[in-house]
Amino acid sequence: MKPLSLIAACTLLLTNCAWGLYELAKEIEEAIEEDEPEQLPSTAPTIEATALYRIALGGVAPGRDELIITAADGALRNLAEQTLAFTIEDPKVVGLLPRPTFSAFADGSGALIVPQRAGTTAIRYALDGVEQSDTFGVTIPPQSLIQILIGEARGQLKKEATVTDGAVQLSGISPTGDAVAAVIRNRVAMINADHDPSLFAADPLNYYLDPPASSFTEVIEATQNGTYQFSPVDPTDASHAVYTDAEARSFLATTHQFAYDQAVLTAASIFDGRTTDPTGGAFAFRSPTADQWSCLAQALQNRPADIPPACGPGDSNFPALAPVQILIHPNVAKYSDGRPTFVFYRQRPPGTSPVTNSP
């Protein structure tokens, strides 16, 4: 059965559903980081040939926006004596300039990718007028998706990033970041399926202004009756400053730049669909208190008929989507006391437990 829109269900049940969603976001806590030697981001460019460039309107780590053309052995090709020309599939998404310190594309055997707007595109090149077979993909996620990852999960992103010589590696994955970002993407997908931005308190005008970027941004920034869907967007929240600073990498303190660099990779792969949903359709997340975690751990073993009240918000918070299931994702980062930093809410499949650790 197709669920009622959230707002319609709230009206029928006289329940303030937007408040329930907001409360879930408000209870999220900063990740507890263990004491370890502080590693700082490198200021030297890290330039690496790759088939997919994931960059951001707010900037990336030095060198990560430089497209280079290499030989089979991985060495930079010397194209100085040839004519190098590029073709961009969608020039509204990116532009190209010669690489820094070079006066022409051929001199630098590549190009500097200049992001123009959120989206995906492909870049091809020709040598001396002959089209080459190589194709480079480019993904620019909505900056707001990067920002909310920094606002909600910067500690986990930093800890899960793979860092070598002061640079976040392109192959690195943040399981926690993937799950949190998937919730945003799932909300967009649910709204699009129902053609109803009010499902998550999004304003239709803003949502459809310039999709898909505007859809992600409006889902993240949605507010209703003075309440916010995600707490870092709230100007009174302790994480608001770092959320707004993540508008540009250069605005962030160096201690947050590893998290930002991983957030770019995570957001891009969620945005272009390369990362499949690790949450099984979750539409909300929160950080449980110690007492709620004790209840959830017990419910995981005992398989009650419904979510026990002591475990935190349940079906009454999501009447349009009930019954809901709380997912304790096995790959999401944990606090030092064993609590998951986030648990996730999704619609409950028939015949399953209300609390599960099976994605």
C-alpha positions in Angstrom: 0.0 0.0 0.0 1.3 3.4 -0.9 1.8 5.5 2.3 0.0 8.8 2.8 2.1 11.8 2.6 3.6 12.6 6.0 1.8 15.9 6.3 -1.5 14.3 5.4 -1.0 11.6 8.0 0.0 14.2 10.6 -3.3 16.0 9.9 -5.3 12.9 10.3 -3.6 11.9 13.6 -3.2 15.4 15.0 0.5 14.7 15.4 3.3 17.3 14.8 5.5 15.0 12.6 8.0 17.7 11.7 8.7 18.1 15.4 9.4 14.4 15.7 11.8 14.5 12.8 13.5 17.5 14.2 14.0 15.9 17.6 15.7 13.0 16.0 18.2 15.3 14.4 18.7 17.4 17.6 19.8 14.4 19.6 22.8 13.7 17.4 26.1 14.0 19.3 29.6 14.8 18.2 31.8 11.7 17.7 34.2 11.0 20.6 37.7 11.0 19.1 40.5 9.0 20.7 43.7 10.7 21.6 46.2 10.2 18.7 49.0 12.1 17.1 47.5 14.9 15.1 48.2 14.6 11.3 47.8 17.8 9.3 46.7 18.0 5.7 49.5 18.4 3.2 49.7 21.8 1.4 51.7 20.2 -1.5 49.5 19.1 -4.5 48.6 15.5 -4.6 48.0 14.8 -8.3 46.8 11.4 -9.3 45.5 10.0 -12.6 42.0 8.6 -12.2 39.0 7.7 -14.4 36.6 9.6 -12.1 37.2 13.1 -10.6 35.1 14.0 -7.6 35.4 17.7 -6.9 33.4 20.4 -5.1 32.2 23.9 -5.7 33.7 24.7 -2.3 37.1 23.4 -3.4 39.2 20.3 -2.9 42.6 19.3 -1.5 45.5 20.7 -3.5 45.9 18.8 -6.8 42.7 16.8 -6.6 41.1 18.9 -9.3 44.0 18.4 -11.8 43.2 16.0 -14.6 46.4 14.4 -16.0 47.1 12.2 -19.0 49.4 9.3 -18.3 51.1 6.5 -20.2 50.5 2.8 -19.6 53.2 2.7 -16.9 51.5 5.6 -15.0 54.1 8.2 -15.9 52.9 11.6 -17.1 52.9 11.8 -20.9 55.0 14.4 -22.6 52.6 16.2 -24.9 54.4 19.5 -25.2 55.0 19.0 -28.9 51.4 18.1 -29.6 48.1 19.8 -29.8 45.9 18.8 -26.9 42.2 19.7 -27.0 39.4 18.7 -24.6 35.7 18.2 -25.1 33.2 18.5 -22.2 30.0 16.6 -22.4 28.1 19.2 -20.3 30.1 22.5 -20.1 27.5 23.9 -17.6 29.0 21.5 -15.0 32.7 22.2 -15.4 35.1 24.4 -17.3 38.8 23.7 -18.0 42.0 25.7 -17.6 45.6 24.9 -18.1 47.1 23.3 -15.0 48.8 25.7 -12.5 52.2 27.0 -13.7 51.5 25.9 -17.3 50.4 28.2 -20.1 48.7 25.5 -22.3 46.9 22.2 -21.9 49.6 20.3 -23.7 52.4 21.8 -21.6 50.9 20.3 -18.5 49.6 17.2 -20.1 46.2 17.8 -18.7 43.9 20.4 -17.3 42.6 22.1 -14.2 38.9 21.2 -13.7 36.9 24.2 -12.6 33.5 23.3 -11.1 30.5 25.4 -12.2 27.5 23.6 -10.7 26.5 20.4 -9.1 26.1 17.6 -11.7 28.0 14.9 -13.6 29.8 15.1 -16.9 32.4 13.4 -19.0 35.6 14.8 -20.5 37.3 13.5 -23.6 40.4 14.7 -25.4 42.1 14.7 -28.8 45.7 14.8 -29.8 46.6 16.6 -33.0 43.0 16.4 -33.9 42.6 12.7 -33.4 40.0 11.7 -30.8 41.4 9.4 -28.1 39.6 6.6 -26.4 40.0 7.7 -22.8 37.0 9.2 -21.0 37.2 10.9 -17.7 34.1 11.2 -15.5 33.5 14.2 -13.2 31.0 14.4 -10.3 30.3 17.6 -8.4 27.9 16.9 -5.6 25.7 19.6 -4.0 27.8 21.6 -1.6 25.0 21.3 0.9 25.4 17.5 1.0 29.1 18.0 1.9 28.2 20.6 4.5 25.6 18.4 6.3 28.1 15.5 6.4 30.6 17.9 8.1 27.9 19.2 10.4 26.7 15.8 11.5 29.6 13.3 11.1 32.9 15.1 10.8 34.5 13.1 13.6 33.5 9.8 12.0 34.6 11.0 8.5 38.0 12.0 9.8 38.5 8.7 11.6 37.3 6.5 8.7 39.3 8.4 6.0 42.3 6.7 4.6 45.2 9.2 4.9 48.6 8.8 3.3 51.3 11.5 3.4 48.8 14.1 4.5 46.2 13.4 1.8 42.9 11.5 1.9 43.1 8.7 -0.6 40.6 8.5 -3.4 39.9 4.8 -2.6 38.9 5.6 0.9 35.4 4.9 2.1 33.5 6.1 5.2 30.8 3.6 6.1 29.3 6.1 8.5 29.4 8.9 6.0 27.8 6.6 3.4 24.9 5.8 5.7 24.2 9.4 6.7 24.4 10.7 3.2 22.2 7.9 2.0 19.4 9.1 4.3 19.5 12.5 2.5 19.3 10.7 -0.9 16.5 8.5 0.3 14.4 11.5 1.3 14.9 13.0 -2.1 13.9 9.7 -3.7 10.8 9.4 -1.5 9.7 12.9 -2.3 10.2 12.4 -6.0 8.3 9.1 -6.0 5.3 10.7 -4.2 5.7 14.1 -5.9 5.3 15.6 -2.5 8.1 17.8 -1.0 6.0 18.3 2.1 6.8 14.7 3.0 9.9 16.1 4.8 8.8 19.7 5.2 10.5 20.9 2.0 9.3 24.0 0.2 8.1 23.0 -3.3 9.4 26.2 -4.9 12.9 25.8 -3.5 12.8 22.0 -4.1 12.1 22.3 -7.8 14.1 25.5 -8.4 17.1 23.8 -10.0 17.0 20.0 -9.4 18.7 17.8 -8.5 21.0 20.1 -6.5 18.1 22.3 -5.2 16.3 19.1 -4.1 19.1 18.0 -1.9 19.7 21.5 -0.5 16.0 22.0 0.3 15.7 18.6 2.0 18.7 19.5 4.1 17.7 23.0 4.9 13.9 22.4 5.3 12.3 24.0 8.3 8.7 24.1 9.6 7.3 26.3 12.3 10.8 27.3 13.3 12.1 23.7 13.6 14.8 22.2 11.4 15.1 18.7 9.9 18.9 18.6 10.6 20.3 20.3 13.6 23.5 21.8 12.1 21.3 24.0 9.9 19.8 25.6 13.1 21.8 28.9 13.8 21.5 28.1 17.5 23.1 24.7 17.2 26.7 24.1 18.3 27.6 22.6 14.9 26.1 25.4 12.9 29.4 27.3 12.5 31.3 24.3 11.1 28.3 23.5 8.8 28.4 27.0 7.3 32.2 27.0 7.2 32.1 23.9 5.0 30.7 26.0 2.2 34.4 26.2 1.3 37.3 24.0 2.3 39.5 27.1 2.9 37.0 28.3 5.5 37.5 25.3 7.7 40.2 24.8 10.3 42.9 22.4 9.2 41.7 19.9 11.8 38.4 19.5 9.8 39.9 19.3 6.3 40.5 15.6 6.3 36.8 15.2 7.1 35.9 17.6 4.4 38.1 15.8 1.8 36.4 12.5 2.7 33.0 14.2 2.6 33.6 15.2 -1.0 34.3 11.6 -2.0 31.4 10.3 0.0 28.9 12.9 -1.2 30.0 12.5 -4.8 29.5 8.8 -4.8 26.1 9.1 -3.2 25.0 11.8 -5.6 26.0 10.0 -8.8 24.7 6.6 -7.5 28.0 4.8 -7.4 27.4 4.1 -3.7 24.4 1.8 -3.2 22.2 2.5 -0.2 23.8 0.8 2.8 20.7 1.4 5.0 18.0 -0.4 3.2 15.9 2.7 2.7 16.5 4.7 5.9 14.9 8.1 6.0 16.2 9.3 9.4 19.0 8.8 11.9 19.9 9.7 15.4 22.4 9.1 18.1 21.1 7.0 21.1 21.7 7.9 24.7 23.4 5.3 26.9 20.0 4.2 28.4 18.4 4.1 24.9 21.3 2.0 23.7 20.8 -0.5 26.5 17.1 -0.8 25.5 18.0 -1.2 21.8 20.6 -3.9 22.5 18.1 -5.8 24.6 15.4 -5.4 21.9 17.8 -6.7 19.3 18.1 -9.9 21.3 14.4 -10.2 22.5 12.7 -9.2 19.2 9.7 -7.5 20.8 6.5 -6.8 18.8 7.0 -3.1 18.8 9.8 -0.6 19.6 9.9 -0.3 23.4 9.3 3.3 24.6 12.6 3.3 26.4 14.5 2.8 23.2 13.6 6.3 21.9 11.3 7.5 19.2 9.2 4.9 17.4 6.1 4.6 15.2 4.2 7.5 16.7 6.9 9.9 15.4 6.4 8.6 11.8 2.7 7.9 11.4 2.8 8.1 7.6 5.7 5.6 7.4 4.8 3.3 10.3 5.6 0.7 11.3 9.2 1.7 11.4 12.3 -0.3 12.0 15.5 0.8 13.8 18.7 -0.3 12.1 21.8 -0.7 14.2 24.3 -0.8 11.3 27.2 -3.1 12.0 29.7 -0.9 10.0 28.8 2.5 11.5 31.3 4.0 13.9 30.9 3.5 17.6 31.5 5.6 20.7 34.0 4.4 23.2 31.2 2.9 25.4 30.1 0.7 22.5 27.1 2.8 21.4 26.7 3.3 17.7 27.2 6.9 16.8 24.0 6.7 14.7 21.0 4.4 14.4 18.7 4.6 11.4 15.0 4.6 10.8 13.3 2.9 7.8 10.0 1.3 7.0 9.6 -2.1 8.7 9.2 -5.1 6.3 6.4 -7.4 7.3 7.3 -10.2 9.7 10.6 -8.6 10.8 11.8 -7.4 14.2 11.4 -3.7 15.0 15.1 -3.5 15.9 17.7 -5.1 13.6 21.4 -5.1 12.8 20.8 -6.5 9.3 21.2 -3.8 6.6 
